[in-house]
Each structure stands twice: as structure tokens, then as C-alpha cells.
Amino acid sequence: MVSNNRLRMVRKEVGMPLSELARRSGTSRQTITNIELKGQVPNGLLMLSICEALKRSPDEIFFASHVNHG
């Protein structure tokens, strides 16, 4: 399951402005905003470009890994 809410958190964690992530990913600011806030799911190539720009794996940014140990 894709979880886009972590993209914004990771982007801010690494100190990258939205416009810089868009530039490095080869997409528009609006597309990054749509992914972060509106739940748009990026295609595989864009997902990899975003991960490369942030130096993180797709699992760290896009895929939920919550495990209930209770």
C-alpha cells in the first residue's frame, strides 16, 4: 500500500524545499504537492526519481511498514 504522507516529512527532514525536489525529480511543484497532500500516486519512474533526489529508498518514503506488535 502506498503511503504518501511520509514524503513531506522526509523532504522536510532533509531540508529540501518543494521546488528543489520538483526540479531534481524532473516534475512540477504542483505534482509534488498533489503527491504530498492529495494522495496522488506517482508512477514508478517518478517515484524512483523522488527517492534518488532525497537519497532514500521507496520503502522509506512510499510504502507503509507499520507492524502491530500488540
TIMARMI-473795 format. One record per residue: residue in three letters; y, z, x of N, C-alpha, C, O, CB in turn; chain. Coordinates in Angstrom, 1 decimal, decimal comma. Glycine has a CB too. Example, Ala and Ser with C-alpha at 12.3 -4.5 7.8 and 13.67 -1.06 7.14 Angstrom:
BEGIN
{site 'ALA' {-5,7 7,8 13,2} {-4,5 7,8 12,3} {-3,3 7,8 13,2} {-3,3 8,5 14,2} {-4,5 9,0 11,3} 'A'}
{site 'SER' {-2,2 7,1 12,8} {-1,1 7,1 13,7} {0,0 7,9 12,9} {1,1 8,0 13,4} {-0,6 5,7 14,1} 'A'}
This chain:
BEGIN
{site 'MET' {-1,2 0,0 0,8} {0,0 0,0 0,0} {1,2 0,0 0,9} {1,3 0,8 1,8} {0,0 1,2 -1,0} 'A'}
{site 'VAL' {2,2 -0,9 0,6} {3,4 -1,0 1,4} {4,4 0,1 0,9} {4,6 0,3 -0,3} {4,0 -2,4 1,3} 'A'}
{site 'SER' {5,0 0,8 1,8} {6,0 1,9 1,5} {7,2 1,6 2,3} {7,3 1,9 3,5} {5,4 3,3 1,9} 'A'}
{site 'ASN' {8,2 1,0 1,6} {9,5 0,6 2,3} {10,5 1,7 2,6} {11,4 1,5 3,3} {10,1 -0,5 1,6} 'A'}
{site 'ASN' {10,2 2,9 2,0} {11,2 3,9 2,1} {11,3 4,4 3,6} {12,3 5,1 3,9} {10,9 5,1 1,2} 'A'}
{site 'ARG' {10,4 4,2 4,4} {10,4 4,6 5,8} {11,2 3,7 6,7} {11,7 4,1 7,7} {9,0 4,8 6,3} 'A'}
{site 'LEU' {11,4 2,5 6,2} {12,2 1,5 7,1} {13,6 2,1 7,3} {14,0 2,1 8,5} {12,3 0,2 6,4} 'A'}
{site 'ARG' {14,3 2,5 6,3} {15,6 3,1 6,5} {15,6 4,3 7,4} {16,5 4,4 8,3} {16,3 3,4 5,1} 'A'}
{site 'MET' {14,7 5,2 7,2} {14,5 6,4 8,0} {14,3 6,0 9,5} {15,0 6,6 10,4} {13,4 7,3 7,5} 'A'}
{site 'VAL' {13,4 5,1 9,8} {13,1 4,7 11,2} {14,3 4,0 11,8} {14,7 4,3 12,9} {11,9 3,8 11,2} 'A'}
{site 'ARG' {15,0 3,1 11,0} {16,2 2,4 11,5} {17,2 3,4 11,9} {17,9 3,3 13,0} {16,7 1,5 10,5} 'A'}
{site 'LYS' {17,5 4,4 11,1} {18,5 5,4 11,4} {18,0 6,3 12,6} {18,9 6,7 13,4} {18,8 6,3 10,2} 'A'}
{site 'GLU' {16,8 6,6 12,6} {16,2 7,4 13,7} {16,4 6,8 15,1} {16,7 7,4 16,1} {14,7 7,6 13,5} 'A'}
{site 'VAL' {16,3 5,4 15,1} {16,5 4,7 16,4} {18,0 4,4 16,6} {18,4 3,8 17,7} {15,7 3,5 16,5} 'A'}
{site 'GLY' {18,8 4,7 15,6} {20,3 4,4 15,8} {20,7 3,0 15,7} {21,6 2,5 16,3} {20,7 5,0 17,0} 'A'}
{site 'MET' {19,9 2,2 14,9} {20,2 0,8 14,8} {21,0 0,5 13,4} {20,4 0,7 12,4} {18,9 -0,1 14,9} 'A'}
{site 'PRO' {22,2 -0,1 13,5} {22,9 -0,5 12,3} {22,1 -1,5 11,5} {21,4 -2,3 12,1} {24,3 -0,9 12,6} 'A'}
{site 'LEU' {22,3 -1,5 10,2} {21,6 -2,5 9,4} {21,9 -3,9 9,8} {21,0 -4,8 9,9} {22,1 -2,3 7,9} 'A'}
{site 'SER' {23,1 -4,2 10,2} {23,5 -5,6 10,6} {22,8 -6,0 11,9} {22,4 -7,1 12,1} {25,0 -5,7 10,8} 'A'}
{site 'GLU' {22,5 -5,0 12,8} {21,8 -5,3 14,1} {20,4 -5,6 13,8} {19,8 -6,5 14,4} {22,0 -4,1 15,1} 'A'}
{site 'LEU' {19,8 -4,8 12,9} {18,4 -5,0 12,6} {18,2 -6,4 11,9} {17,3 -7,1 12,2} {17,8 -3,9 11,6} 'A'}
{site 'ALA' {19,1 -6,8 11,1} {19,1 -8,1 10,4} {19,2 -9,2 11,5} {18,4 -10,1 11,4} {20,2 -8,2 9,4} 'A'}
{site 'ARG' {20,1 -9,0 12,4} {20,3 -10,0 13,5} {19,0 -10,2 14,3} {18,5 -11,3 14,6} {21,5 -9,7 14,4} 'A'}
{site 'ARG' {18,5 -9,0 14,8} {17,3 -9,1 15,6} {16,0 -9,6 14,9} {15,1 -10,1 15,5} {17,0 -7,7 16,2} 'A'}
{site 'SER' {16,0 -9,4 13,6} {14,9 -9,8 12,8} {15,0 -11,2 12,3} {14,0 -11,8 11,8} {14,7 -8,9 11,6} 'A'}
{site 'GLY' {16,2 -11,8 12,5} {16,4 -13,2 12,0} {16,5 -13,3 10,5} {16,1 -14,3 10,0} {15,2 -14,0 12,5} 'A'}
{site 'THR' {17,1 -12,3 9,9} {17,3 -12,4 8,5} {18,7 -11,9 8,1} {19,5 -11,6 9,0} {16,2 -11,5 7,7} 'A'}
{site 'SER' {19,0 -11,8 6,8} {20,3 -11,3 6,4} {20,3 -9,8 6,2} {19,3 -9,2 6,0} {20,7 -12,0 5,1} 'A'}
{site 'ARG' {21,5 -9,3 6,2} {21,7 -7,8 5,9} {21,2 -7,6 4,4} {20,6 -6,5 4,2} {23,2 -7,4 6,0} 'A'}
{site 'GLN' {21,4 -8,5 3,5} {21,0 -8,3 2,2} {19,5 -8,2 2,0} {19,0 -7,4 1,3} {21,5 -9,5 1,3} 'A'}
{site 'THR' {18,8 -9,0 2,8} {17,3 -8,9 2,8} {16,9 -7,5 3,3} {16,0 -6,9 2,7} {16,7 -10,0 3,7} 'A'}
{site 'ILE' {17,5 -7,0 4,4} {17,1 -5,7 4,9} {17,4 -4,6 3,8} {16,6 -3,7 3,6} {17,8 -5,4 6,2} 'A'}
{site 'THR' {18,6 -4,8 3,2} {18,9 -3,8 2,1} {17,9 -3,9 1,0} {17,5 -2,8 0,4} {20,4 -4,1 1,6} 'A'}
{site 'ASN' {17,5 -5,1 0,6} {16,6 -5,2 -0,5} {15,2 -4,6 -0,1} {14,6 -4,0 -1,0} {16,4 -6,7 -0,8} 'A'}
{site 'ILE' {14,8 -4,7 1,1} {13,6 -4,1 1,6} {13,7 -2,6 1,5} {12,8 -1,9 1,1} {13,2 -4,6 3,0} 'A'}
{site 'GLU' {14,8 -2,1 2,1} {15,0 -0,6 2,2} {15,2 0,1 0,8} {14,6 1,1 0,6} {16,2 -0,3 3,1} 'A'}
{site 'LEU' {16,0 -0,5 0,0} {16,4 0,2 -1,2} {15,8 -0,3 -2,5} {15,7 0,4 -3,5} {17,9 0,1 -1,4} 'A'}
{site 'LYS' {15,4 -1,6 -2,6} {14,9 -2,1 -3,8} {13,4 -2,4 -3,8} {12,8 -2,9 -4,8} {15,6 -3,4 -4,1} 'A'}
{site 'GLY' {12,7 -2,1 -2,7} {11,3 -2,2 -2,6} {10,8 -3,6 -2,4} {9,6 -3,9 -2,6} {10,7 -1,7 -3,8} 'A'}
{site 'GLN' {11,7 -4,5 -2,0} {11,2 -5,9 -1,7} {10,2 -5,8 -0,6} {10,4 -5,1 0,4} {12,4 -6,8 -1,3} 'A'}
{site 'VAL' {9,1 -6,5 -0,7} {8,0 -6,5 0,3} {8,3 -7,7 1,2} {8,2 -8,9 0,7} {6,6 -6,5 -0,3} 'A'}
{site 'PRO' {8,5 -7,5 2,5} {8,7 -8,6 3,4} {7,4 -9,4 3,7} {6,3 -8,8 3,6} {9,3 -8,2 4,7} 'A'}
{site 'ASN' {7,6 -10,7 4,0} {6,4 -11,5 4,3} {5,9 -11,0 5,7} {6,6 -10,3 6,4} {6,7 -13,0 4,3} 'A'}
{site 'GLY' {4,7 -11,4 6,1} {4,1 -10,9 7,3} {5,0 -11,2 8,5} {5,1 -10,3 9,4} {2,8 -11,5 7,5} 'A'}
{site 'LEU' {5,5 -12,4 8,6} {6,4 -12,7 9,8} {7,6 -11,8 9,9} {7,9 -11,3 11,0} {6,8 -14,2 9,8} 'A'}
{site 'LEU' {8,3 -11,6 8,8} {9,5 -10,8 8,8} {9,1 -9,3 9,1} {9,8 -8,6 9,8} {10,2 -10,9 7,4} 'A'}
{site 'MET' {8,0 -8,9 8,5} {7,5 -7,5 8,8} {7,3 -7,3 10,3} {7,8 -6,3 10,8} {6,2 -7,2 8,0} 'A'}
{site 'LEU' {6,7 -8,3 10,9} {6,5 -8,2 12,4} {7,8 -8,2 13,2} {7,9 -7,5 14,2} {5,5 -9,3 12,8} 'A'}
{site 'SER' {8,7 -9,1 12,7} {10,0 -9,2 13,4} {10,8 -7,8 13,3} {11,4 -7,4 14,3} {10,8 -10,3 12,8} 'A'}
{site 'ILE' {10,7 -7,2 12,1} {11,4 -5,9 11,9} {10,7 -4,9 12,9} {11,4 -4,1 13,5} {11,3 -5,5 10,5} 'A'}
{site 'CYS' {9,4 -4,9 12,9} {8,7 -3,9 13,7} {9,0 -4,1 15,2} {9,2 -3,1 16,0} {7,2 -4,0 13,5} 'A'}
{site 'GLU' {9,1 -5,3 15,6} {9,4 -5,7 17,0} {10,8 -5,2 17,4} {11,1 -4,6 18,4} {9,3 -7,2 17,3} 'A'}
{site 'ALA' {11,8 -5,4 16,5} {13,2 -5,0 16,7} {13,3 -3,5 16,8} {14,1 -3,0 17,6} {14,0 -5,5 15,5} 'A'}
{site 'LEU' {12,5 -2,8 16,0} {12,5 -1,3 16,0} {11,6 -0,7 17,0} {11,5 0,5 17,2} {12,3 -0,8 14,6} 'A'}
{site 'LYS' {10,7 -1,5 17,6} {9,7 -1,1 18,6} {8,8 0,0 18,0} {8,5 1,0 18,6} {10,4 -0,4 19,8} 'A'}
{site 'ARG' {8,3 -0,4 16,8} {7,4 0,4 16,0} {6,3 -0,4 15,5} {6,5 -1,7 15,3} {8,1 1,2 14,9} 'A'}
{site 'SER' {5,2 0,2 15,1} {4,1 -0,6 14,5} {4,3 -0,7 13,0} {5,0 0,1 12,4} {2,7 0,1 14,8} 'A'}
{site 'PRO' {3,7 -1,8 12,4} {3,8 -1,9 10,9} {3,3 -0,6 10,2} {3,8 -0,3 9,2} {3,0 -3,1 10,5} 'A'}
{site 'ASP' {2,2 0,0 10,7} {1,7 1,2 10,1} {2,8 2,3 10,1} {2,9 3,0 9,1} {0,5 1,7 10,9} 'A'}
{site 'GLU' {3,6 2,4 11,1} {4,6 3,5 11,2} {5,7 3,3 10,2} {6,3 4,2 9,7} {5,1 3,6 12,6} 'A'}
{site 'ILE' {6,0 2,0 9,9} {7,1 1,7 9,0} {6,7 1,4 7,6} {7,4 1,9 6,7} {7,9 0,6 9,6} 'A'}
{site 'PHE' {5,7 0,6 7,4} {5,5 0,0 6,1} {4,3 0,5 5,3} {4,2 0,4 4,1} {5,3 -1,4 6,2} 'A'}
{site 'PHE' {3,3 1,1 6,0} {2,1 1,4 5,3} {1,9 2,9 5,2} {1,9 3,6 6,2} {0,9 0,8 6,0} 'A'}
{site 'ALA' {1,7 3,3 4,0} {1,6 4,8 3,7} {0,3 5,3 4,4} {-0,7 4,7 4,3} {1,5 5,0 2,1} 'A'}
{site 'SER' {0,5 6,4 5,0} {-0,7 7,1 5,6} {-0,8 8,5 5,3} {-1,2 9,3 6,0} {-0,6 6,9 7,2} 'A'}
{site 'HIS' {-0,3 8,8 4,1} {-0,4 10,2 3,6} {-1,8 10,6 3,2} {-2,5 9,9 2,5} {0,5 10,4 2,4} 'A'}
{site 'VAL' {-2,3 11,7 3,8} {-3,7 12,1 3,5} {-3,5 13,5 3,0} {-2,9 14,4 3,5} {-4,5 12,1 4,8} 'A'}
{site 'ASN' {-4,2 13,8 1,8} {-4,2 15,1 1,2} {-5,3 15,9 1,8} {-6,5 15,6 1,5} {-4,3 15,0 -0,3} 'A'}
{site 'HIS' {-4,9 16,9 2,6} {-5,9 17,8 3,2} {-6,2 19,0 2,4} {-6,9 19,9 2,8} {-5,5 18,2 4,6} 'A'}
{site 'GLY' {-5,6 19,1 1,1} {-5,7 20,3 0,3} {-7,0 20,4 -0,4} {-7,2 21,4 -1,1} {-4,6 20,4 -0,6} 'A'}
